[in-house]
Amino acid sequence: MTLTRKEFGEETGVSELVFESADGVKRRVTLRIGKPYFVADSEWACPVDLSGFERRHADIRGGDSMQALCLAISLLWSRVEDFRAKGGRILDTEDGSEWGPRELGAHFGRLET
């Protein structure tokens, strides 16, 4: 059994950001969440991707569609936070302003940040 469908499928959410690494290299990154799909009894999967930054991740598995979706979003959040923890900056694609913890937290629904 493969953990990633060949086709990404229908997108549920997309964001474009600029990742600036600690050495100043900038790259446009597209964060994508796909529509969760049924795999088997009590197993759903959700495609997730950070194109321009990493290879596509395995589809995230959960006990139902909501859990698979939430876990996929959490994976994106943790990858962005890891990038920042290593000295990277997240920039707005339009004006180049930096997205700090407050802006990123609001974007990902983590208002406690």
N, CA, C and O of each residue as an XYZ file, in Angstrom:
452
protein
N       0.844     -1.180      0.000
C       0.000      0.000      0.000
C       0.892      1.247      0.000
O       1.824      1.352      0.797
N       0.602      2.172     -0.884
C       1.344      3.419     -0.933
C       0.726      4.432      0.028
O      -0.485      4.439      0.252
N       1.567      5.273      0.583
C       1.079      6.266      1.524
C       0.766      7.607      0.856
O       0.306      8.542      1.513
N       1.018      7.695     -0.451
C       0.747      8.920     -1.191
C       0.079      8.582     -2.515
O       0.606      7.792     -3.299
N      -1.082      9.181     -2.763
C      -1.706      9.010     -4.072
C      -0.825      9.657     -5.124
O      -0.137     10.642     -4.859
N      -0.856      9.095     -6.312
C      -0.077      9.671     -7.409
C      -0.542     11.091     -7.706
O       0.280     11.999     -7.828
N      -1.834     11.287     -7.822
C      -2.403     12.606     -8.079
C      -2.735     13.283     -6.752
O      -3.243     12.642     -5.831
N      -2.449     14.573     -6.659
C      -2.748     15.318     -5.441
C      -4.244     15.387     -5.195
O      -4.700     15.293     -4.056
N      -5.005     15.550     -6.268
C      -6.460     15.651     -6.136
C      -6.899     17.090     -5.919
O      -6.126     18.031     -6.100
N      -8.143     17.236     -5.531
C      -8.733     18.554     -5.336
C      -8.085     19.283     -4.166
O      -7.918     18.714     -3.087
N      -7.723     20.540     -4.384
C      -7.149     21.356     -3.318
C      -8.262     21.910     -2.439
O      -9.300     22.352     -2.932
N      -8.032     21.881     -1.139
C      -8.957     22.463     -0.183
C      -8.473     23.830      0.271
O      -9.274     24.729      0.527
N      -7.153     23.984      0.371
C      -6.569     25.252      0.796
C      -5.184     25.435      0.200
O      -4.413     24.483      0.075
N      -4.880     26.684     -0.169
C      -3.580     27.019     -0.761
C      -3.124     28.370     -0.229
O      -3.914     29.308     -0.132
N      -1.844     28.460      0.116
C      -1.223     29.733      0.493
C       0.123     29.822     -0.193
O       0.821     28.820     -0.344
N       0.486     31.021     -0.608
C       1.818     31.242     -1.171
C       2.558     32.217     -0.275
O       2.037     33.272      0.089
N       3.779     31.846      0.073
C       4.635     32.662      0.922
C       6.036     32.651      0.345
O       6.342     31.857     -0.544
N       6.884     33.526      0.846
C       8.298     33.514      0.488
C       9.072     33.078      1.712
O       8.928     33.655      2.790
N       9.897     32.053      1.539
C      10.772     31.579      2.603
C      12.158     32.172      2.344
O      12.737     31.960      1.279
N      12.683     32.907      3.310
C      14.037     33.443      3.220
C      14.898     32.715      4.232
O      14.688     32.850      5.437
N      15.861     31.949      3.758
C      16.715     31.167      4.652
C      17.686     32.077      5.391
O      17.847     33.245      5.040
N      18.322     31.535      6.403
C      19.254     32.299      7.232
C      20.380     32.911      6.409
O      20.934     33.940      6.795
N      20.732     32.291      5.273
C      21.802     32.835      4.424
C      21.282     33.825      3.375
O      22.031     34.238      2.489
N      19.994     34.208      3.474
C      19.431     35.237      2.605
C      18.802     34.751      1.307
O      18.284     35.558      0.536
N      18.839     33.444      1.052
C      18.245     32.908     -0.172
C      16.722     32.898     -0.026
O      16.187     32.397      0.962
N      16.032     33.458     -1.026
C      14.570     33.514     -1.004
C      14.004     32.540     -2.025
O      14.547     32.367     -3.116
N      12.895     31.907     -1.642
C      12.178     31.047     -2.590
C      10.687     31.122     -2.300
O      10.248     31.197     -1.153
N       9.938     31.099     -3.375
C       8.472     31.119     -3.274
C       8.010     29.704     -2.949
O       8.404     28.745     -3.613
N       7.177     29.582     -1.929
C       6.704     28.281     -1.469
C       5.182     28.269     -1.510
O       4.526     29.202     -1.047
N       4.638     27.207     -2.065
C       3.193     27.027     -2.108
C       2.810     25.944     -1.109
O       3.214     24.789     -1.243
N       2.031     26.326     -0.115
C       1.506     25.384      0.879
C       0.149     24.914      0.379
O      -0.729     25.728      0.092
N      -0.023     23.597      0.275
C      -1.301     23.059     -0.235
C      -1.832     21.974      0.684
O      -1.084     21.144      1.201
N      -3.134     22.004      0.871
C      -3.871     20.960      1.564
C      -4.883     20.418      0.573
O      -5.606     21.182     -0.067
N      -4.933     19.106      0.448
C      -5.910     18.490     -0.442
C      -7.169     18.082      0.299
O      -7.231     18.109      1.528
N      -8.149     17.710     -0.465
C      -9.406     17.233      0.111
C      -9.175     15.844      0.701
O      -8.652     14.965      0.016
N      -9.561     15.630      1.972
C      -9.409     14.297      2.567
C     -10.195     13.255      1.768
O     -11.250     13.549      1.207
N      -9.662     12.045      1.730
C     -10.322     10.956      1.011
C     -10.335      9.691      1.857
O      -9.447      9.461      2.678
N     -11.360      8.881      1.638
C     -11.556      7.634      2.375
C     -10.547      6.590      1.909
O     -10.338      6.411      0.709
N      -9.919      5.901      2.869
C      -8.969      4.833      2.556
C      -9.574      3.478      2.906
O      -9.624      2.580      2.064
N     -10.029      3.331      4.134
C     -10.612      2.084      4.629
C     -11.391      2.410      5.897
O     -11.409      3.558      6.341
N     -12.039      1.395      6.483
C     -12.772      1.629      7.723
C     -11.877      2.335      8.737
O     -10.772      1.878      9.030
N     -12.362      3.442      9.261
C     -11.653      4.252     10.253
C     -10.298      4.751      9.771
O      -9.391      4.949     10.579
N     -10.150      4.957      8.472
C      -8.902      5.517      7.949
C      -9.185      6.449      6.772
O      -9.754      6.052      5.755
N      -8.772      7.683      6.945
C      -8.855      8.701      5.916
C      -7.454      9.249      5.685
O      -6.573      9.100      6.532
N      -7.256      9.877      4.545
C      -5.961     10.468      4.236
C      -6.170     11.858      3.648
O      -7.209     12.150      3.056
N      -5.156     12.714      3.824
C      -5.239     14.085      3.335
C      -3.899     14.459      2.709
O      -2.873     14.421      3.388
N      -3.888     14.821      1.420
C      -2.650     15.253      0.776
C      -2.160     16.582      1.355
O      -2.959     17.444      1.723
N      -0.847     16.733      1.428
C      -0.227     17.958      1.933
C       1.083     18.177      1.178
O       1.805     17.230      0.867
N       1.372     19.449      0.889
C       2.549     19.744      0.073
C       3.108     21.115      0.413
O       2.356     22.045      0.704
N       4.417     21.238      0.377
C       5.123     22.510      0.514
C       6.032     22.648     -0.706
O       7.255     22.599     -0.579
N       5.441     22.819     -1.878
C       6.247     22.843     -3.101
C       7.105     24.103     -3.135
O       6.665     25.192     -2.767
N       8.324     23.922     -3.583
C       9.311     24.980     -3.566
C      10.180     24.925     -2.336
O      11.165     25.655     -2.231
N       9.821     24.053     -1.392
C      10.573     23.920     -0.145
C      11.020     22.474      0.089
O      12.195     22.213      0.346
N      10.074     21.546     -0.003
C      10.351     20.129      0.246
C       9.612     19.277     -0.773
O       8.677     19.734     -1.430
N      10.047     18.046     -0.889
C       9.281     17.103     -1.706
C       7.935     16.871     -1.034
O       7.779     17.090      0.167
N       6.980     16.431     -1.815
C       5.642     16.167     -1.285
C       5.707     15.128     -0.173
O       6.383     14.105     -0.289
N       4.993     15.415      0.900
C       4.921     14.497      2.034
C       3.944     13.357      1.735
O       3.097     13.463      0.848
N       4.078     12.287      2.478
C       3.078     11.217      2.413
C       1.739     11.801      2.841
O       1.691     12.696      3.684
N       0.657     11.300      2.266
C      -0.676     11.751      2.662
C      -0.867     11.448      4.146
O      -0.568     10.349      4.614
N      -1.368     12.435      4.869
C      -1.511     12.328      6.319
C      -2.759     11.517      6.652
O      -3.839     11.775      6.121
N      -2.599     10.541      7.530
C      -3.691      9.625      7.876
C      -4.355     10.006      9.192
O      -3.714     10.506     10.116
N      -5.663      9.755      9.247
C      -6.434      9.988     10.456
C      -7.605      9.022     10.529
O      -7.906      8.317      9.565
N      -8.250      8.998     11.666
C      -9.380      8.101     11.879
C     -10.642      8.532     11.154
O     -11.529      7.717     10.899
N     -10.722      9.821     10.822
C     -11.832     10.340     10.023
C     -11.314     11.529      9.218
O     -10.156     11.922      9.357
N     -12.163     12.091      8.387
C     -11.710     13.161      7.490
C     -11.264     14.410      8.258
O     -10.305     15.070      7.857
N     -11.942     14.734      9.340
C     -11.579     15.914     10.133
C     -10.192     15.745     10.744
O      -9.378     16.668     10.702
N      -9.920     14.578     11.309
C      -8.613     14.355     11.919
C      -7.504     14.391     10.868
O      -6.449     14.978     11.109
N      -7.723     13.779      9.723
C      -6.713     13.799      8.661
C      -6.441     15.236      8.219
O      -5.285     15.610      8.022
N      -7.484     16.038      8.062
C      -7.332     17.429      7.661
C      -6.569     18.230      8.719
O      -5.637     18.963      8.387
N      -6.952     18.096      9.970
C      -6.288     18.830     11.060
C      -4.823     18.429     11.190
O      -3.967     19.282     11.424
N      -4.527     17.148     11.041
C      -3.141     16.695     11.124
C      -2.311     17.223      9.953
O      -1.133     17.538     10.124
N      -2.908     17.321      8.777
C      -2.204     17.866      7.612
C      -1.867     19.344      7.835
O      -0.757     19.780      7.531
N      -2.813     20.105      8.360
C      -2.568     21.514      8.660
C      -1.486     21.635      9.735
O      -0.617     22.502      9.649
N      -1.540     20.766     10.744
C      -0.517     20.779     11.796
C       0.869     20.485     11.234
O       1.860     21.046     11.702
N       0.943     19.613     10.240
C       2.238     19.329      9.617
C       2.778     20.587      8.938
O       3.955     20.912      9.096
N       1.938     21.298      8.186
C       2.390     22.537      7.553
C       2.892     23.526      8.603
O       3.956     24.125      8.447
N       2.129     23.689      9.653
C       2.504     24.601     10.740
C       3.864     24.208     11.314
O       4.727     25.066     11.496
N       4.061     22.937     11.597
C       5.325     22.515     12.219
C       6.507     22.689     11.270
O       7.608     22.995     11.726
N       6.314     22.505      9.974
C       7.403     22.699      9.014
C       7.769     24.182      8.908
O       8.949     24.523      8.820
N       6.765     25.065      8.915
C       7.023     26.504      8.886
C       7.741     26.928     10.170
O       8.717     27.677     10.111
N       7.279     26.466     11.303
C       7.905     26.802     12.582
C       9.335     26.272     12.670
O      10.210     26.948     13.210
N       9.579     25.081     12.152
C      10.934     24.531     12.143
C      11.855     25.393     11.284
O      12.995     25.657     11.668
N      11.369     25.832     10.128
C      12.145     26.705      9.255
C      12.520     27.993      9.987
O      13.666     28.437      9.921
N      11.566     28.581     10.675
C      11.821     29.812     11.431
C      12.793     29.573     12.582
O      13.654     30.411     12.853
N      12.660     28.435     13.258
C      13.547     28.122     14.381
C      15.004     27.983     13.927
O      15.927     28.170     14.720
N      15.198     27.660     12.670
C      16.547     27.521     12.116
C      17.049     28.822     11.498
O      18.019     28.817     10.741
N      16.392     29.936     11.819
C      16.850     31.244     11.369
C      16.181     31.765     10.118
O      16.542     32.838      9.633
N      15.210     31.033      9.577
C      14.512     31.477      8.380
C      13.459     32.527      8.694
O      13.008     32.664      9.832
N      13.084     33.257      7.669
C      12.016     34.246      7.796
C      10.940     33.933      6.770
O      11.231     33.437      5.682
N       9.687     34.228      7.129
C       8.550     34.058      6.242
C       8.113     35.445      5.806
O       7.850     36.320      6.630
N       8.041     35.631      4.480
C       7.718     36.948      3.931
C       6.436     36.911      3.118
O       6.094     35.895      2.513
N       5.735     38.033      3.114
C       4.528     38.196      2.311
C       4.914     38.241      0.833
O       5.899     38.884      0.469
N       4.148     37.568     -0.012
C       4.480     37.520     -1.438
C       4.256     38.849     -2.132
O       4.876     39.110     -3.163
N       3.395     39.691     -1.604
C       3.080     40.952     -2.279
C       3.990     42.102     -1.873
O       4.537     42.790     -2.735
N       4.158     42.318     -0.577
C       4.935     43.490     -0.155
C       6.277     43.144      0.494
O       7.046     44.042      0.837
N       6.564     41.852      0.665
C       7.853     41.432      1.228
C       7.983     41.605      2.722
O       9.049     41.357      3.285
N       6.897     42.034      3.382
C       6.965     42.205      4.837
C       7.075     40.844      5.523
O       6.586     39.829      5.027
N       7.729     40.859      6.672
C       7.917     39.605      7.403
C       6.650     39.243      8.172
O       6.001     40.094      8.779
N       6.323     37.968      8.128
C       5.232     37.432      8.938
C       5.850     36.898     10.224
O       6.547     35.884     10.218
N       5.588     37.589     11.312
C       6.084     37.155     12.607
C       5.155     36.128     13.230
O       4.217     35.659     12.585
N       5.414     35.779     14.478
C       4.589     34.768     15.160
C       3.097     35.105     15.172
O       2.260     34.214     15.028
N       2.765     36.375     15.342
C       1.344     36.761     15.400
C       0.650     36.534     14.056
O      -0.444     35.971     14.012
N       1.280     36.969     12.955
C       0.690     36.810     11.625
C       0.607     35.338     11.227
O      -0.404     34.886     10.690
N       1.670     34.605     11.494
C       1.654     33.172     11.171
C       0.628     32.427     12.017
O      -0.098     31.568     11.515
N       0.574     32.759     13.294
C      -0.402     32.120     14.170
C      -1.821     32.370     13.709
O      -2.648     31.459     13.701
N      -2.107     33.614     13.322
C      -3.448     33.942     12.830
C      -3.741     33.201     11.533
O      -4.856     32.724     11.328
N      -2.746     33.103     10.657
C      -2.933     32.420      9.376
C      -3.270     30.940      9.566
O      -4.084     30.378      8.832
N      -2.641     30.327     10.549
C      -2.850     28.899     10.808
C      -3.893     28.633     11.886
O      -4.066     27.488     12.303
N      -4.587     29.665     12.341
C      -5.628     29.476     13.351
C      -5.084     29.183     14.733
O      -5.775     28.588     15.560
N      -3.856     29.593     14.991
C      -3.219     29.390     16.295
C      -3.059     30.755     16.959
O      -1.962     31.308     17.028
N      -4.149     31.266     17.431
C      -4.185     32.630     17.934
C      -3.464     32.793     19.250
O      -3.219     33.926     19.663
N      -3.116     31.730     19.924
C      -2.401     31.830     21.197
C      -0.941     32.198     21.002
O      -0.251     32.506     21.974
N      -0.452     32.172     19.753
C       0.958     32.454     19.484
C       1.268     33.922     19.666
O       2.412     34.339     19.481
